[in-house]
Amino acid sequence: MLRKTISVAENARTFVFKEQQLMQVLTPGKHAFWDVQNTLSFRTFDINALYFSEPNAERLYRNNPMLEEHISHWKLDSNEVGLLYIDDLLRGIVAPSEHLYLWKDAGEIRLERIAIDNHIELDERTLFLINRAGANAASRLIRSDRTVAMKPIADLSVAAEHVGLLYIDGRFVRRLAPGQHAFWQFNHSITLKSFDTRAQLLEISGQEILSKDRVSLRINLTAGIKIEDAELLAQSVEKVDEYIYKTLQLALREAVGTKSLDDILLDKLYINETVRELVTASLAGIGVSLQSVGVKDIILPGEIKAILNQVVEAQKAAEANVIKRREETAATRSLHNTAKVMENNPTLLRLKELEALEKVADKIENLTVYGGLEGLMNNTVKIV
């Protein structure tokens, strides 16, 4: 065919190639060409796609100045990030070192450059715009190499009553206050370590420990701790809870292992005080203070518990027997003193006789008396 007619839609641009060389860019409308030797070829692009992302886009743009009329080009430095706006709406984030080719007629295009070495933390406004546009996702990152796509922003959250430690490329940078924080991840590794600065209770449960006299005890311990220096703690210990748990556990074993069972049971505060002395300095050295420590339970083996119950039972029985003898002695002494008083006091003796008579009268229904009151007193009750 000698004559070729090409129709270009409103949202399209067509490249005309002659023997694989770009000759012309066709705008919307109808276009006719004579192609006697059939050397022309055409490639149409949809400018609504926004990006001119041909595999050889860089070479094609560099060797054909005519494309500058239709395509905008940006090149970002290795320490720069781009925020791409189309008609004042954020469309995406451009990765460092990227070449960006955009169709000019797709809209009003603006690229905001950010030097991430000097501004690695995002301000609230920029973070708000990025989150609103949903641009903090690997799929929204604008870069030519999609195989290494990554989330452009590390969105970090520090809870209330916590302190956050920011590490960049493994090096501690600064503390972060409670709230939301965001940092560019390009060219850097962003890490957050968060610590609760409130007092916490740690349970050391079910420790099987031998006392000095080789009795196996199970002891539950409760310790109150508080992080005082988060930076020192992060530098000193990797697994904080595990380190504190093991430190208290070893101190508890040492405290119990140096005392017999009787000594432990007699001095209930010994374990608390000894554990506190053993661990306070050690925990302070990593930035943690020991607020309190106490034994919750001391659980004895079944046979030891039975023996102790027998000992306690025997002790209580002996104490009860002593009290009984003491009361009997006191009662006898009281009777003896009463007898001595009545021996020299006939009136008191007569009153005692009447008291006895009253008790006897309460226990019988009928009482026959001969000889009047004197007969009653002499023949019915007689106290010698």
C-alpha positions as CSV (number, residue, x, y, z in Angstrom):
1,M,0.0,0.0,0.0
2,L,1.4,3.4,-1.1
3,R,-0.8,5.6,1.0
4,K,-1.4,5.1,4.8
5,T,-3.9,6.9,6.9
6,I,-3.6,7.1,10.7
7,S,-6.3,8.3,13.1
8,V,-5.0,9.5,16.5
9,A,-7.5,9.8,19.4
10,E,-7.7,12.7,21.9
11,N,-5.9,10.7,24.6
12,A,-3.3,9.2,22.3
13,R,0.1,10.1,20.7
14,T,1.6,8.1,17.8
15,F,5.2,7.8,17.0
16,V,6.2,7.5,13.3
17,F,9.3,5.4,12.7
18,K,11.1,5.1,9.4
19,E,13.5,2.2,9.3
20,Q,13.3,2.0,13.1
21,Q,14.2,5.7,13.5
22,L,11.8,8.2,15.1
23,M,10.6,10.7,12.5
24,Q,7.5,12.4,13.9
25,V,5.0,12.5,16.8
26,L,1.4,12.6,15.7
27,T,-1.2,14.5,17.8
28,P,-5.0,13.9,17.7
29,G,-6.5,13.9,14.3
30,K,-6.2,12.1,10.9
31,H,-2.8,11.8,9.2
32,A,-1.9,10.5,5.8
33,F,1.5,9.2,4.6
34,W,3.0,8.0,1.3
35,D,5.0,4.8,2.0
36,V,6.2,3.6,-1.4
37,Q,8.9,1.3,0.0
38,N,6.8,0.3,3.1
39,T,9.5,1.5,5.5
40,L,7.1,3.3,7.9
41,S,5.9,1.9,11.2
42,F,3.7,3.4,13.9
43,R,3.4,3.0,17.7
44,T,0.5,4.6,19.6
45,F,0.6,5.5,23.3
46,D,-2.2,6.3,25.7
47,I,-1.2,9.5,27.6
48,N,-3.8,8.7,30.3
49,A,-1.3,6.1,31.5
50,L,0.8,9.2,32.5
51,Y,4.1,7.5,32.3
52,F,6.2,7.1,29.1
53,S,7.8,3.8,30.2
54,E,9.3,2.3,27.1
55,P,12.3,0.0,27.7
56,N,14.5,2.3,25.6
57,A,12.8,5.5,26.8
58,E,16.1,7.1,28.0
59,R,17.9,6.6,24.7
60,L,14.9,7.6,22.7
61,Y,14.4,10.8,24.6
62,R,18.1,11.7,24.5
63,N,18.4,11.1,20.7
64,N,15.2,12.8,19.7
65,P,14.8,16.5,20.9
66,M,11.3,16.6,19.4
67,L,10.1,14.5,22.3
68,E,10.7,17.4,24.7
69,E,7.5,19.0,23.3
70,H,5.4,16.1,24.5
71,I,7.3,14.4,27.4
72,S,8.7,15.9,30.6
73,H,11.8,14.4,32.0
74,W,13.3,14.4,35.6
75,K,16.4,12.8,36.9
76,L,16.7,12.4,40.7
77,D,20.0,12.2,42.6
78,S,20.8,9.2,44.7
79,N,19.9,11.1,47.9
80,E,16.7,12.6,46.5
81,V,13.1,11.5,46.7
82,G,10.4,13.0,44.5
83,L,6.7,13.7,45.4
84,L,4.8,13.6,42.1
85,Y,1.8,15.9,41.8
86,I,-0.7,15.8,38.9
87,D,-3.2,18.7,39.0
88,D,-2.1,19.4,42.6
89,L,-2.9,15.9,43.7
90,L,-0.2,13.6,45.0
91,R,0.0,10.6,42.7
92,G,3.1,8.8,44.0
93,I,6.6,8.8,45.4
94,V,9.6,8.7,43.0
95,A,12.6,6.6,44.2
96,P,16.2,8.0,44.3
97,S,18.3,7.9,41.1
98,E,15.1,7.4,39.0
99,H,14.5,8.8,35.5
100,L,10.9,10.0,35.2
101,Y,9.2,10.4,31.8
102,L,5.7,11.8,31.8
103,W,3.3,12.9,29.1
104,K,2.9,16.7,29.4
105,D,-0.7,16.7,28.1
106,A,-1.7,14.3,30.9
107,G,-2.2,17.2,33.3
108,E,-0.4,19.9,35.2
109,I,2.7,18.1,36.5
110,R,4.9,19.1,39.5
111,L,7.7,17.2,41.1
112,E,8.7,18.2,44.6
113,R,12.3,17.1,45.4
114,I,13.4,16.2,49.0
115,A,17.0,15.7,50.0
116,I,16.5,12.7,52.3
117,D,20.0,12.9,53.8
118,N,19.2,16.2,55.4
119,H,15.4,15.6,55.9
120,I,15.1,11.9,56.7
121,E,12.1,12.6,59.0
122,L,8.9,13.6,57.4
123,D,6.9,16.6,58.7
124,E,3.3,16.1,59.6
125,R,1.9,17.8,56.5
126,T,3.9,15.7,54.1
127,L,3.0,12.5,56.0
128,F,-0.7,13.4,55.9
129,L,-0.6,14.0,52.2
130,I,1.2,10.7,51.5
131,N,-1.2,8.7,53.8
132,R,-4.2,10.4,52.3
133,A,-3.1,9.5,48.8
134,G,-2.2,5.9,49.9
135,A,1.3,6.4,48.5
136,N,3.2,4.6,51.2
137,A,3.0,1.2,49.6
138,A,5.4,-0.8,47.5
139,S,2.9,-0.9,44.6
140,R,2.7,3.0,44.5
141,L,6.4,3.5,44.5
142,I,7.5,5.0,41.2
143,R,10.7,3.3,40.0
144,S,11.9,1.4,37.0
145,D,13.1,-1.7,38.8
146,R,9.9,-3.1,40.3
147,T,11.6,-6.3,41.5
148,V,13.1,-4.4,44.4
149,A,10.0,-2.4,45.3
150,M,9.7,-1.4,49.0
151,K,7.6,0.8,51.2
152,P,9.2,4.2,50.9
153,I,8.4,5.3,54.5
154,A,9.0,3.7,57.9
155,D,5.9,4.6,59.8
156,L,6.8,4.3,63.5
157,S,4.4,4.5,66.5
158,V,5.5,5.1,70.1
159,A,2.7,4.3,72.7
160,A,1.8,6.5,75.6
161,E,4.1,6.1,78.7
162,H,6.7,4.6,76.4
163,V,10.1,5.9,75.1
164,G,11.2,5.1,71.6
165,L,14.8,4.7,70.5
166,L,15.5,5.5,66.9
167,Y,18.3,3.6,65.1
168,I,19.5,4.4,61.6
169,D,21.7,1.8,59.9
170,G,22.2,0.2,63.3
171,R,23.4,3.4,65.0
172,F,21.4,5.1,67.8
173,V,20.3,8.5,66.7
174,R,17.8,9.9,69.3
175,R,14.8,9.3,71.5
176,L,11.3,9.5,70.2
177,A,8.4,10.9,72.2
178,P,5.0,9.1,72.3
179,G,3.2,9.6,69.0
180,Q,3.5,8.9,65.3
181,H,6.9,9.3,63.5
182,A,7.8,8.7,59.9
183,F,11.2,8.4,58.2
184,W,12.4,7.8,54.6
185,Q,13.7,4.3,54.2
186,F,15.6,4.8,51.0
187,N,19.4,4.1,51.4
188,H,18.9,3.5,55.1
189,S,17.7,0.9,57.6
190,I,15.3,2.3,60.1
191,T,14.7,0.5,63.4
192,L,12.7,1.4,66.5
193,K,13.1,0.0,70.0
194,S,10.3,0.9,72.4
195,F,10.3,0.5,76.2
196,D,7.5,0.9,78.7
197,T,8.6,3.4,81.4
198,R,5.9,2.5,83.8
199,A,6.4,0.2,86.8
200,Q,5.9,-3.4,85.9
201,L,5.4,-6.6,87.8
202,L,7.4,-9.7,86.8
203,E,6.4,-13.1,88.0
204,I,9.1,-15.7,88.7
205,S,7.0,-18.8,89.1
206,G,7.6,-22.5,90.0
207,Q,11.3,-22.5,90.7
208,E,12.4,-25.9,92.1
209,I,15.3,-25.1,94.5
210,L,17.2,-27.1,97.1
211,S,17.7,-25.6,100.5
212,K,20.9,-26.0,102.5
213,D,19.5,-29.2,104.1
214,R,18.6,-30.6,100.7
215,V,14.8,-30.0,100.9
216,S,13.2,-29.3,97.5
217,L,11.1,-26.2,97.6
218,R,8.9,-24.6,94.9
219,I,9.0,-20.8,95.3
220,N,6.9,-18.2,93.4
221,L,8.5,-14.7,93.5
222,T,7.0,-11.3,92.4
223,A,9.3,-8.4,91.5
224,G,8.4,-4.8,90.7
225,I,10.7,-3.2,88.2
226,K,10.9,0.2,86.4
227,I,13.0,1.2,83.4
228,E,15.0,4.3,84.3
229,D,17.5,4.6,81.4
230,A,16.2,3.2,78.1
231,E,19.3,4.0,76.2
232,L,21.6,2.2,78.7
233,L,19.2,-0.8,78.7
234,A,19.2,-1.0,74.9
235,Q,23.0,-0.9,74.8
236,S,23.4,-3.4,77.5
237,V,20.8,-6.1,77.0
238,E,19.0,-7.5,73.9
239,K,16.2,-9.5,75.5
240,V,15.2,-7.4,78.5
241,D,12.5,-9.5,80.1
242,E,14.6,-12.7,79.8
243,Y,17.7,-11.0,81.3
244,I,15.8,-9.7,84.3
245,Y,14.0,-13.0,84.8
246,K,17.2,-14.9,84.8
247,T,18.9,-12.4,87.2
248,L,16.1,-12.8,89.7
249,Q,16.0,-16.5,89.3
250,L,19.7,-16.9,90.1
251,A,19.4,-14.6,93.1
252,L,16.5,-16.6,94.4
253,R,18.5,-19.8,94.1
254,E,21.4,-18.3,95.9
255,A,19.2,-17.0,98.7
256,V,17.5,-20.3,99.3
257,G,20.5,-22.5,98.8
258,T,22.4,-21.0,101.7
259,K,19.7,-21.5,104.4
260,S,18.0,-24.6,105.9
261,L,14.3,-25.1,105.7
262,D,13.7,-24.2,109.3
263,D,15.6,-20.9,108.9
264,I,13.6,-20.0,105.8
265,L,10.3,-20.7,107.5
266,L,11.3,-18.8,110.7
267,D,12.6,-15.7,108.8
268,K,10.0,-15.0,106.1
269,L,11.6,-11.7,105.1
270,Y,15.0,-13.3,104.5
271,I,14.4,-14.3,100.9
272,N,13.0,-10.9,100.0
273,E,15.9,-8.9,101.6
274,T,18.6,-11.2,100.2
275,V,17.2,-11.2,96.6
276,R,17.0,-7.4,96.8
277,E,20.6,-7.1,97.9
278,L,21.8,-9.5,95.2
279,V,20.0,-7.9,92.2
280,T,19.6,-4.2,92.9
281,A,23.1,-3.2,91.7
282,S,23.0,-5.6,88.8
283,L,19.8,-4.2,87.4
284,A,20.8,-0.6,88.1
285,G,23.9,-1.3,85.9
286,I,21.6,-1.8,82.9
287,G,19.2,1.1,83.6
288,V,16.5,-0.7,85.6
289,S,15.4,-0.1,89.2
290,L,14.0,-2.8,91.5
291,Q,10.9,-1.3,93.1
292,S,9.8,-4.3,95.2
293,V,10.4,-8.0,95.6
294,G,8.4,-10.6,97.6
295,V,7.8,-14.3,97.9
296,K,4.2,-15.2,97.0
297,D,4.3,-18.9,97.9
298,I,6.6,-21.5,99.3
299,I,5.4,-24.9,98.3
300,L,6.8,-28.0,100.1
301,P,6.9,-31.6,98.9
302,G,4.0,-33.8,100.1
303,E,6.0,-35.9,102.6
304,I,7.7,-32.8,104.1
305,K,4.4,-31.0,104.5
306,A,3.0,-34.1,106.3
307,I,5.9,-34.2,108.7
308,L,5.6,-30.5,109.4
309,N,1.9,-30.9,110.1
310,Q,2.7,-33.6,112.6
311,V,5.3,-31.4,114.3
312,V,2.9,-28.5,114.5
313,E,0.1,-30.8,115.8
314,A,2.4,-32.2,118.5
315,Q,3.6,-28.7,119.5
316,K,0.0,-27.4,119.8
317,A,-1.0,-30.5,121.8
318,A,1.9,-29.9,124.2
319,E,0.9,-26.2,124.5
320,A,-2.7,-27.1,125.2
321,N,-1.6,-29.6,127.9
322,V,0.6,-26.9,129.6
323,I,-2.3,-24.5,129.6
324,K,-4.7,-27.1,131.0
325,R,-2.3,-27.9,133.9
326,R,-1.8,-24.2,134.6
327,E,-5.5,-23.7,134.9
328,E,-6.0,-26.7,137.2
329,T,-3.2,-25.4,139.5
330,A,-4.8,-22.0,139.6
331,A,-8.2,-23.5,140.4
332,T,-6.8,-25.6,143.3
333,R,-4.9,-22.6,144.7
334,S,-8.2,-20.6,144.6
335,L,-10.0,-23.4,146.5
336,H,-7.3,-23.6,149.1
337,N,-7.5,-19.8,149.7
338,T,-11.3,-20.0,150.1
339,A,-11.0,-22.8,152.7
340,K,-8.6,-20.8,154.7
341,V,-10.8,-17.7,154.8
342,M,-13.9,-19.8,155.9
343,E,-12.0,-21.7,158.6
344,N,-11.8,-18.5,160.7
345,N,-15.1,-17.0,159.7
346,P,-18.3,-18.9,160.8
347,T,-20.6,-16.4,159.1
348,L,-18.9,-16.9,155.8
349,L,-19.1,-20.7,156.4
350,R,-22.9,-20.4,157.0
351,L,-23.3,-18.4,153.8
352,K,-21.4,-21.2,151.9
353,E,-23.8,-23.8,153.4
354,L,-26.8,-21.8,152.3
355,E,-25.4,-21.5,148.8
356,A,-24.9,-25.3,148.7
357,L,-28.4,-25.8,150.0
358,E,-29.8,-23.6,147.2
359,K,-28.0,-25.8,144.6
360,V,-29.4,-29.0,146.2
361,A,-32.9,-27.6,146.3
362,D,-32.8,-26.8,142.6
363,K,-32.3,-30.5,141.8
364,I,-35.2,-32.0,143.9
365,E,-39.0,-31.6,143.6
366,N,-40.1,-32.2,147.3
367,L,-38.2,-31.6,150.5
368,T,-39.6,-32.6,154.0
369,V,-38.0,-30.7,156.9
370,Y,-38.2,-31.7,160.6
371,G,-37.0,-29.4,163.4
372,G,-37.5,-26.1,161.6
373,L,-34.7,-24.1,160.0
374,E,-32.2,-25.5,162.4
375,G,-33.0,-29.0,161.4
376,L,-32.8,-28.1,157.8
377,M,-29.4,-26.6,158.2
378,N,-28.0,-29.3,160.5
379,N,-29.5,-32.4,158.9
380,T,-29.6,-31.5,155.2
381,V,-26.3,-29.8,154.5
382,K,-23.2,-30.1,156.6
383,I,-19.8,-28.6,155.5
384,V,-16.8,-29.7,157.5
